[in-house]
Structures are given as structure tokens and as C-alpha cells.
Amino acid sequence: MFPSRLITRPVLWELAKEFNIVTNVRQASVNEEVGVVSLELDGEREEIKKAIAWLEELGIKVEPVEIGTIAS
């Protein structure tokens, strides 16, 4: 969950540039007050952990979702 102060910041772009991971937006809902994104992260486990820690440092609430929740 993105706090309102980060709604206009390109956080997901920054995430992909900062860390050696691939991001895939599976679902998103954004308004002026909050942003909720279901994001798939692919890469080395340690790099993903670093990326999640970075998001949390920004004040973004990160909650794991079961693998395979949204399948194509």
C-alpha cells in the first residue's frame, strides 16, 4: 500500500532500476489518497529481499501474496 505522499512518484520504475529484479503489475488501484498494487517480483531471493526492505523504508506497506494467486 502506497501512502499518499508517494502516489505521484515513479516508485516501481525506481525499484526496477535500483535492484536486479523484474516487476510485473498484476493489479492496481490508485487514487489521491492511497495506492494498492499487486506486484510480482522475479529475481534472486536476496535481491528481492533488498527490494522489499527498500519499499518498506519508503513507507510502503508490503504484504506477501500466495504464489500462484493470479494465474494466466
C-alpha positions in Angstrom: 0.0 0.0 0.0 1.5 3.3 -1.1 0.9 6.4 1.2 -0.5 9.5 -0.5 2.9 11.3 -0.5 4.2 8.6 -2.9 1.3 8.4 -5.3 2.9 10.5 -8.0 6.5 9.2 -7.5 7.5 6.5 -10.1 8.4 4.0 -7.3 8.0 0.9 -9.4 10.3 2.3 -12.1 12.9 3.2 -9.4 12.5 -0.3 -7.9 13.4 -1.9 -11.3 16.3 0.4 -11.8 17.7 0.1 -8.3 17.5 -3.7 -8.0 18.2 -6.6 -10.3 14.6 -7.8 -10.4 11.8 -7.9 -12.9 8.5 -6.4 -11.8 5.1 -7.3 -13.2 2.0 -5.4 -12.1 -0.8 -7.9 -11.7 -3.5 -5.5 -10.3 -3.6 -1.9 -9.2 -5.9 0.7 -7.7 -4.7 4.2 -7.2 -6.5 7.4 -6.1 -5.3 10.7 -4.5 -5.2 9.1 -1.0 -3.7 5.7 -1.4 -2.3 3.2 -4.0 -2.7 -0.5 -3.7 -0.6 -2.7 -6.1 -0.4 -6.4 -6.6 3.2 -6.8 -7.8 5.0 -9.9 -8.9 8.8 -9.8 -8.3 11.1 -12.1 -10.1 14.8 -12.5 -9.4 17.3 -13.8 -6.9 15.8 -14.2 -3.4 18.4 -11.9 -1.7 17.8 -9.1 -4.3 14.0 -9.4 -3.8 14.5 -9.1 0.0 16.6 -6.0 -0.5 13.9 -4.5 -2.8 11.2 -5.2 -0.3 13.3 -3.6 2.5 13.7 -0.5 0.3 10.0 -0.3 -0.3 9.3 -0.5 3.4 11.9 2.2 4.1 9.9 4.4 1.8 6.9 3.8 4.0 5.2 1.4 1.6 3.3 -1.5 3.4 4.3 -4.8 1.8 2.3 -7.9 2.3 3.2 -11.2 0.7 0.6 -12.9 -1.5 0.4 -16.6 -2.1 2.3 -17.7 -5.1 0.0 -18.6 -8.0 -2.9 -16.5 -6.7 -3.4 -14.9 -10.1 -2.6 -17.4 -12.8 -2.9 -17.0 -16.5 
